[in-house]
Amino acid sequence: IDKEGGISSEDCADFSRAMDSILDEADPIENHYIFEVCSPGVERRLRLPEHFENAIGEKVRVKCFKAVDGKKEHIGLLKSYGDSLVIDEDGKETVFDKANVSICKTVFDF
């Protein structure tokens, strides 16, 4: 689950409790299962356009299939996402062809 401002463990517990009776009544899975609720995490993988749009201004790690500017991994602030992905790497704008991006994740500095 996700929401503006982030998810707490209490949010996960509340959602799980709310879904318990719905799942018990619907019984969608014949076999025994465990239902887990979690947030995408602080270093979340960006997959969908809305993930990228929500992460604009955040620090991201971009891993590429082919090197861009001599490197396959780049870290910077996500500036835009549209026809291409653009990050600011220490004041230098780097543009990525979306087809060349293997993984893009937010970065959390501990």
C-alpha positions as CSV (number, residue, x, y, z in Angstrom):
1,I,0.0,0.0,0.0
2,D,1.1,3.6,-0.4
3,K,-0.1,7.1,0.3
4,E,1.0,10.7,0.3
5,G,3.4,11.2,3.2
6,G,4.4,7.5,3.5
7,I,3.1,4.4,5.2
8,S,3.4,3.4,8.9
9,S,3.3,-0.1,10.3
10,E,-0.1,0.9,11.8
11,D,-1.4,1.7,8.3
12,C,-0.4,-1.8,7.2
13,A,-2.0,-3.4,10.2
14,D,-5.3,-1.4,9.7
15,F,-5.4,-2.4,6.0
16,S,-4.7,-6.0,6.9
17,R,-7.5,-6.1,9.5
18,A,-9.9,-4.5,7.0
19,M,-9.1,-7.1,4.3
20,D,-9.3,-10.1,6.7
21,S,-13.1,-10.4,6.7
22,I,-13.3,-9.7,3.0
23,L,-10.8,-12.4,2.1
24,D,-12.4,-14.9,4.6
25,E,-15.8,-14.4,3.0
26,A,-14.6,-14.5,-0.6
27,D,-12.2,-17.3,0.0
28,P,-10.4,-16.7,-3.3
29,I,-7.6,-19.2,-2.7
30,E,-8.3,-22.9,-2.0
31,N,-5.0,-23.6,-0.2
32,H,-3.6,-22.1,2.9
33,Y,-2.0,-18.7,2.3
34,I,-0.5,-15.8,4.2
35,F,-1.7,-12.3,3.4
36,E,1.0,-9.7,3.9
37,V,0.7,-6.0,3.6
38,C,3.7,-3.7,3.3
39,S,4.8,-0.3,1.8
40,P,7.0,-0.1,-1.2
41,G,9.9,0.9,1.1
42,V,12.2,3.8,1.3
43,E,14.2,2.6,-1.7
44,R,11.4,1.7,-4.0
45,R,11.6,0.5,-7.5
46,L,10.0,2.9,-10.0
47,R,8.0,1.0,-12.7
48,L,4.9,2.8,-13.7
49,P,4.7,6.4,-15.1
50,E,2.9,7.5,-11.9
51,H,5.8,6.1,-9.8
52,F,8.2,8.3,-11.8
53,E,6.0,11.3,-11.7
54,N,5.6,11.0,-7.9
55,A,9.4,10.7,-7.5
56,I,10.3,13.9,-9.4
57,G,12.7,15.9,-7.2
58,E,13.8,12.7,-5.3
59,K,17.3,11.1,-5.5
60,V,17.3,8.1,-7.7
61,R,19.7,5.4,-8.9
62,V,19.5,4.6,-12.6
63,K,21.0,1.3,-13.9
64,C,21.4,1.0,-17.6
65,F,21.7,-1.8,-20.1
66,K,24.3,0.2,-22.1
67,A,26.7,2.8,-20.6
68,V,25.7,6.4,-20.7
69,D,28.6,8.9,-20.4
70,G,30.9,5.9,-19.8
71,K,28.8,4.5,-16.8
72,K,26.0,1.9,-16.4
73,E,24.9,3.3,-13.0
74,H,24.0,6.9,-12.3
75,I,22.7,8.7,-9.1
76,G,21.0,12.0,-9.1
77,L,17.8,14.0,-8.6
78,L,15.0,12.9,-10.9
79,K,14.1,16.0,-13.0
80,S,11.6,14.7,-15.5
81,Y,10.0,11.6,-16.9
82,G,8.3,11.6,-20.3
83,D,9.8,10.6,-23.6
84,S,13.0,10.1,-21.7
85,L,14.2,10.0,-18.1
86,V,16.3,13.0,-16.9
87,I,18.3,13.3,-13.7
88,D,20.6,16.0,-12.3
89,E,24.0,14.5,-11.4
90,D,25.8,17.1,-9.3
91,G,24.6,20.0,-11.6
92,K,25.0,18.0,-14.8
93,E,21.8,16.9,-16.6
94,T,21.9,13.3,-17.8
95,V,19.2,12.1,-20.2
96,F,18.3,8.4,-20.6
97,D,16.4,6.6,-23.3
98,K,13.7,4.7,-21.3
99,A,14.5,1.5,-23.3
100,N,18.1,1.6,-21.9
101,V,17.0,1.8,-18.2
102,S,17.1,-1.6,-16.6
103,I,16.2,-0.4,-13.1
104,C,15.4,2.9,-11.4
105,K,15.0,3.1,-7.7
106,T,14.7,5.9,-5.2
107,V,17.8,6.3,-2.9
108,F,17.6,6.9,0.8
109,D,20.7,8.3,2.5
110,F,21.0,6.7,5.9
